[in-house]
Amino acid sequence: MRIGKKDFREKSWLIMFGIMFLTPLIIFSVVKKLNGNYSKNQKNADFPKVSLKNYIEYPKLFEQWFEDTLPYKDVLIRTNGEIALWGFGESASENVIVGKEGWLFYAETMSDYKRINLYTQKELEEICEKQKQQQEYYQSKGIEYILFVAPNKASIYGEDYLPNYIYKADSISRLEQLVQYIKRNSNITVVFPEEELLSIKEKYPEYSLYMHSDTHWNNLGGYCGAKSLLKELDIKLPEIDEIDIEKNANPVFTWNGWDLANMMGLAGVLEKDTNFEISGYTDSIVAWEGDTVNSYDSFVTYCRTKSSNPVDKRKLIFIRDSFGTPMLPFIASQFREVYSPYVSFEVNLEEEQPDLVIYELVERNFETK
């Protein structure tokens, strides 16, 4: 039986297409171990099974699976990130801005930094009213309430390390506007240590208070934030030149690495950063239940501490986001007991019976929580 030229061409194309499609998958199964993970905590899509329920969206599901399992995907993304950074001084991710001297910034915070997103009068009234209701709720149960807002990285280091083309308006920031309004229209204690951190940055230029490849402040920044917060409670932590500070390159969260580097596809590449081990600030021994630095499960749920020699004999509930974690050791040393849940974790006040609640959020997330 003779095969016509047309049939031969069609079968040849099918064979070639099959080889082109299958070869990368075969190679991938052999050299998978060579492929690094460019983004920690990224979960790949499972191979989709076609059914009557998903047949319409099946092509999209298959495309997602193929993209997730594409051979050398991580290597390609990392290479693209390196070319953009080292070749052009740019970020391969629109979420990251490459600053001066190796500093990276979160693009989402630029509206805050440039001061172009001030609240309307109605928004100020609504947020203040919500905070007053929060305070009244706690006061009805005999609990003191404090609001703490951690400054964005750009609020402290933007003028020093952001590119020259990014500038800020000659006005107050959105958060400064809100803090002023709340203080004028309520008796809520609000702590926003922007000025304190700017002053410390100028006084101790040898220390960085924020990570270079991450959005968060480091342990020293957390110490300074805790110091400002505790000052409102008449609790005094030692000055920076009175404590022991040992430099290291550890991330704020071992389970997450450096978030800005991850966004750029450069996890495992940009790993030299500036963090510190802090000691000599207390004589208390703190017992811990949970570990928010090394355990993601503890981070998104809660941890609990008890201090052997607390300055404040009360029980504190410290509701926190990711910026609260570097503050925890210093706060925990000063209170009899601290229960610290993540902001989205449900708190049972009747069970915990706190004397004080401190609600902590970073500047960039304040209006979204």
C-alpha positions as CSV (number, residue, x, y, z in Angstrom):
1,M,0.0,0.0,0.0
2,R,1.5,3.3,-1.1
3,I,1.2,6.4,1.0
4,G,0.4,9.6,-0.9
5,K,2.5,12.7,-0.5
6,K,-0.4,14.5,1.2
7,D,-0.9,11.8,3.8
8,F,2.9,11.6,4.3
9,R,3.1,15.3,5.0
10,E,0.2,15.2,7.4
11,K,1.6,12.3,9.3
12,S,5.1,13.9,9.4
13,W,3.6,17.1,10.8
14,L,1.8,15.1,13.5
15,I,4.9,13.1,14.4
16,M,7.0,16.3,14.6
17,F,4.4,18.1,16.7
18,G,4.2,15.1,19.0
19,I,8.0,15.1,19.4
20,M,8.0,18.8,20.0
21,F,5.3,18.5,22.6
22,L,6.6,15.4,24.5
23,T,10.3,16.0,24.4
24,P,10.3,18.9,27.0
25,L,8.1,16.8,29.3
26,I,10.4,13.8,29.0
27,I,13.5,16.0,29.6
28,F,11.7,17.7,32.5
29,S,11.0,14.4,34.3
30,V,14.8,13.5,34.0
31,V,16.3,16.9,35.1
32,K,13.5,18.1,37.4
33,K,15.9,18.3,40.3
34,L,18.0,20.9,38.4
35,N,15.1,23.3,38.3
36,G,15.2,25.6,41.3
37,N,12.1,27.1,42.8
38,Y,12.0,30.8,41.9
39,S,9.2,31.6,44.2
40,K,8.9,30.1,47.6
41,N,5.4,29.1,48.7
42,Q,4.1,28.9,45.1
43,K,1.9,25.9,44.6
44,N,1.8,24.4,41.1
45,A,-1.5,23.5,39.6
46,D,-2.5,19.9,39.5
47,F,-3.1,18.1,36.2
48,P,-6.7,18.8,35.4
49,K,-9.2,16.0,34.8
50,V,-11.8,16.7,32.2
51,S,-15.4,16.3,33.4
52,L,-18.9,17.5,32.5
53,K,-18.5,20.3,35.1
54,N,-15.3,21.7,33.8
55,Y,-15.2,21.0,30.1
56,I,-15.8,24.6,29.2
57,E,-12.9,25.9,31.3
58,Y,-10.7,22.8,30.7
59,P,-8.5,24.5,28.1
60,K,-7.6,27.2,30.6
61,L,-7.0,24.7,33.4
62,F,-4.7,22.7,31.1
63,E,-2.9,25.9,30.1
64,Q,-2.3,26.8,33.8
65,W,-1.0,23.2,34.5
66,F,1.3,23.4,31.5
67,E,2.7,26.8,32.5
68,D,3.3,25.6,36.0
69,T,5.1,22.4,34.9
70,L,6.9,23.9,31.9
71,P,10.4,22.6,31.8
72,Y,13.0,25.1,33.0
73,K,10.3,27.6,33.9
74,D,12.0,28.5,37.2
75,V,15.4,28.8,35.5
76,L,13.9,31.0,32.7
77,I,12.1,33.3,35.2
78,R,15.2,33.6,37.3
79,T,17.3,34.3,34.2
80,N,14.8,36.9,33.0
81,G,14.9,38.5,36.5
82,E,18.7,38.6,36.5
83,I,19.0,40.1,33.0
84,A,16.5,42.8,33.9
85,L,18.3,43.6,37.2
86,W,21.9,43.3,36.3
87,G,21.6,44.3,32.7
88,F,19.2,47.2,32.8
89,G,18.9,48.0,36.5
90,E,15.1,47.3,36.3
91,S,12.7,44.8,37.9
92,A,11.1,42.0,35.9
93,S,8.1,42.4,38.1
94,E,5.8,45.5,38.0
95,N,5.3,45.0,41.7
96,V,8.9,45.9,42.5
97,I,10.9,49.1,42.1
98,V,14.6,48.9,41.9
99,G,16.1,51.7,44.0
100,K,19.6,52.9,44.7
101,E,22.4,50.8,46.3
102,G,20.6,47.5,46.1
103,W,17.4,48.7,47.8
104,L,14.1,47.3,46.5
105,F,10.7,48.9,47.1
106,Y,7.1,47.7,46.9
107,A,5.4,49.5,44.0
108,E,2.0,49.3,45.7
109,T,3.2,51.8,48.4
110,M,4.2,54.5,45.9
111,S,0.8,56.3,46.1
112,D,1.3,56.6,49.9
113,Y,4.9,57.8,49.4
114,K,4.0,60.3,46.7
115,R,1.1,61.6,48.9
116,I,-1.4,61.6,46.0
117,N,-4.1,59.4,47.7
118,L,-5.3,61.5,50.6
119,Y,-8.6,60.5,52.2
120,T,-11.8,62.4,51.6
121,Q,-13.6,64.0,54.6
122,K,-16.2,61.2,54.4
123,E,-13.5,58.5,54.4
124,L,-11.8,60.1,57.4
125,E,-15.1,60.2,59.3
126,E,-16.0,56.6,58.5
127,I,-12.6,55.2,59.5
128,C,-12.5,57.2,62.7
129,E,-16.0,56.1,63.6
130,K,-15.1,52.5,63.0
131,Q,-12.1,52.9,65.3
132,K,-14.3,54.6,68.0
133,Q,-16.7,51.6,67.8
134,Q,-13.8,49.3,68.2
135,Q,-12.6,51.2,71.3
136,E,-16.1,51.3,72.8
137,Y,-16.5,47.6,72.3
138,Y,-13.3,46.8,74.2
139,Q,-14.0,49.4,76.9
140,S,-17.4,47.9,77.5
141,K,-15.5,44.8,78.6
142,G,-13.0,46.7,80.7
143,I,-10.2,46.4,78.1
144,E,-7.9,49.2,77.1
145,Y,-7.4,49.7,73.3
146,I,-4.4,51.0,71.4
147,L,-3.9,51.3,67.6
148,F,-0.4,50.9,66.2
149,V,0.5,51.5,62.6
150,A,4.0,50.5,61.3
151,P,5.4,52.8,58.6
152,N,6.0,51.6,55.1
153,K,9.6,51.0,54.0
154,A,9.4,53.9,51.6
155,S,8.1,56.3,54.3
156,I,11.5,55.9,56.1
157,Y,14.0,55.2,53.2
158,G,12.2,56.5,50.1
159,E,14.0,59.8,50.0
160,D,17.3,58.1,50.4
161,Y,17.0,55.2,48.0
162,L,14.1,55.5,45.6
163,P,14.9,56.4,42.0
164,N,15.1,60.2,41.3
165,Y,12.1,60.1,39.1
166,I,9.8,59.2,42.0
167,Y,9.0,62.3,44.1
168,K,6.5,63.1,46.7
169,A,4.1,66.1,47.0
170,D,4.8,68.8,49.6
171,S,2.0,67.7,51.9
172,I,1.2,65.3,54.6
173,S,0.8,61.6,53.8
174,R,-2.5,59.7,53.9
175,L,-1.6,58.0,57.2
176,E,-0.4,61.3,58.8
177,Q,-3.7,62.8,57.7
178,L,-5.7,60.0,59.3
179,V,-3.7,59.9,62.6
180,Q,-4.2,63.7,63.0
181,Y,-7.9,63.3,62.4
182,I,-8.4,60.4,64.8
183,K,-6.4,62.3,67.5
184,R,-8.5,65.4,67.0
185,N,-11.8,63.6,67.0
186,S,-11.4,60.9,69.6
187,N,-9.5,59.8,72.6
188,I,-8.1,56.7,70.9
189,T,-4.4,56.2,71.5
190,V,-2.7,56.0,68.1
191,V,1.0,55.2,67.7
192,F,2.6,55.9,64.2
193,P,6.3,56.0,64.8
194,E,7.4,57.5,61.5
195,E,9.2,60.5,63.1
196,E,10.9,58.3,65.6
197,L,12.2,56.0,63.0
198,L,13.4,58.9,60.8
199,S,15.2,60.3,63.8
200,I,16.9,56.9,64.6
201,K,17.9,56.5,60.9
202,E,19.7,59.8,61.0
203,K,21.3,59.2,64.4
204,Y,22.5,55.7,63.6
205,P,23.2,55.6,59.9
206,E,25.3,52.5,60.3
207,Y,22.2,50.5,60.9
208,S,19.4,49.7,58.5
209,L,15.9,49.4,60.0
210,Y,14.3,47.7,57.0
211,M,15.4,44.8,54.8
212,H,16.8,45.7,51.4
213,S,15.2,42.8,49.4
214,D,12.0,42.6,51.5
215,T,9.1,44.9,52.3
216,H,9.4,44.4,56.0
217,W,11.4,46.1,58.7
218,N,14.1,43.9,60.2
219,N,14.5,43.0,63.9
220,L,16.1,46.3,64.7
221,G,13.2,48.2,63.1
222,G,10.9,46.0,65.1
223,Y,12.7,46.9,68.2
224,C,12.4,50.6,67.4
225,G,8.7,50.2,66.7
226,A,8.2,48.3,69.9
227,K,10.1,50.9,71.8
228,S,7.8,53.7,70.5
229,L,4.7,51.6,71.3
230,L,5.8,50.8,74.8
231,K,6.7,54.4,75.5
232,E,2.9,55.2,75.3
233,L,2.5,52.7,78.2
234,D,5.3,54.3,80.2
235,I,7.5,51.3,79.6
236,K,11.1,52.2,78.7
237,L,13.3,50.0,76.5
238,P,17.0,50.8,76.3
239,E,18.4,53.1,73.6
240,I,20.1,51.5,70.6
241,D,23.6,52.2,71.9
242,E,22.6,50.4,75.1
243,I,21.7,47.0,73.7
244,D,23.7,44.3,72.0
245,I,23.3,44.2,68.2
246,E,24.8,41.4,66.1
247,K,24.4,41.7,62.3
248,N,23.2,38.7,60.2
249,A,21.6,38.0,56.8
250,N,18.6,36.1,58.0
251,P,15.1,36.8,56.5
252,V,12.3,38.1,58.7
253,F,10.4,34.8,58.0
254,T,12.4,31.7,57.1
255,W,9.3,30.2,55.5
256,N,9.0,33.1,53.1
257,G,12.5,34.3,52.3
258,W,12.7,37.8,50.9
259,D,9.3,38.8,49.5
260,L,10.5,41.5,47.0
261,A,13.2,39.2,45.7
262,N,10.6,36.5,45.3
263,M,8.4,38.8,43.3
264,M,11.3,39.4,40.9
265,G,11.9,35.7,40.4
266,L,15.2,36.1,42.3
267,A,14.7,33.8,45.3
268,G,18.0,32.2,45.9
269,V,19.8,35.0,44.1
270,L,19.2,38.1,46.3
271,E,19.8,36.5,49.7
272,K,22.4,38.8,51.2
273,D,20.4,41.2,53.3
274,T,20.7,43.2,56.6
275,N,19.1,41.9,59.7
276,F,20.2,41.8,63.3
277,E,20.1,39.7,66.4
278,I,19.1,41.9,69.4
279,S,19.9,41.1,73.0
280,G,20.6,42.9,76.3
281,Y,17.3,44.7,76.4
282,T,15.7,42.7,79.3
283,D,16.5,40.4,82.2
284,S,13.3,38.5,81.7
285,I,13.1,34.9,80.5
286,V,10.3,34.6,78.0
287,A,8.5,31.2,77.4
288,W,7.1,30.8,73.9
289,E,4.2,28.7,72.5
290,G,4.4,29.0,68.8
291,D,7.0,30.4,66.4
292,T,5.9,33.0,63.9
293,V,9.3,33.4,62.4
294,N,9.9,29.7,61.5
295,S,6.4,28.3,61.3
296,Y,3.9,29.6,58.8
297,D,1.1,27.8,60.8
298,S,1.9,29.8,63.9
299,F,2.2,33.0,61.9
300,V,-1.3,32.7,60.5
301,T,-2.9,31.6,63.7
302,Y,-1.3,32.7,67.0
303,C,1.5,32.5,69.5
304,R,1.6,32.9,73.3
305,T,4.3,34.1,75.6
306,K,4.9,34.4,79.4
307,S,7.6,36.6,80.9
308,S,9.5,35.7,84.1
309,N,10.0,39.3,85.2
310,P,7.5,41.6,83.5
311,V,7.4,45.3,84.0
312,D,3.6,45.3,83.2
313,K,1.6,42.7,85.1
314,R,-1.3,42.8,82.6
315,K,-2.3,40.3,80.0
316,L,-2.0,41.7,76.4
317,I,-3.6,40.6,73.2
318,F,-1.4,41.9,70.4
319,I,-3.3,41.5,67.1
320,R,-0.7,41.7,64.4
321,D,0.1,41.5,60.7
322,S,3.5,40.5,59.4
323,F,5.1,43.7,60.8
324,G,4.1,42.7,64.3
325,T,6.3,39.6,64.3
326,P,9.7,41.4,64.6
327,M,8.1,43.4,67.5
328,L,7.0,40.4,69.5
329,P,10.1,39.4,71.4
330,F,10.5,42.9,72.8
331,I,6.8,43.4,73.7
332,A,6.7,39.9,75.2
333,S,9.5,40.6,77.6
334,Q,7.6,43.4,79.2
335,F,4.2,41.8,79.8
336,R,3.1,39.0,82.1
337,E,1.4,37.3,79.3
338,V,0.9,38.0,75.6
339,Y,-1.5,36.3,73.3
340,S,-0.7,37.3,69.7
341,P,-3.2,36.2,66.9
342,Y,-2.9,37.1,63.2
343,V,-5.3,39.9,62.1
344,S,-7.6,37.4,60.4
345,F,-7.6,34.9,63.2
346,E,-10.7,34.9,65.4
347,V,-10.1,36.0,69.1
348,N,-12.2,34.7,72.0
349,L,-12.1,37.5,74.4
350,E,-14.2,35.7,77.0
351,E,-11.7,32.9,77.0
352,E,-8.5,35.1,76.9
353,Q,-9.7,37.8,79.4
354,P,-7.1,40.4,78.4
355,D,-6.5,43.7,80.1
356,L,-5.2,45.4,77.0
357,V,-5.6,45.0,73.2
358,I,-3.1,46.5,70.8
359,Y,-4.1,46.3,67.1
360,E,-1.1,46.5,64.8
361,L,-1.2,47.1,61.0
362,V,1.3,48.3,58.4
363,E,0.6,51.6,56.8
364,R,0.0,50.2,53.3
365,N,-2.7,47.9,54.6
366,F,-4.5,50.1,57.1
367,E,-7.6,51.0,55.0
368,T,-8.0,47.5,53.7
369,K,-8.5,45.8,57.1
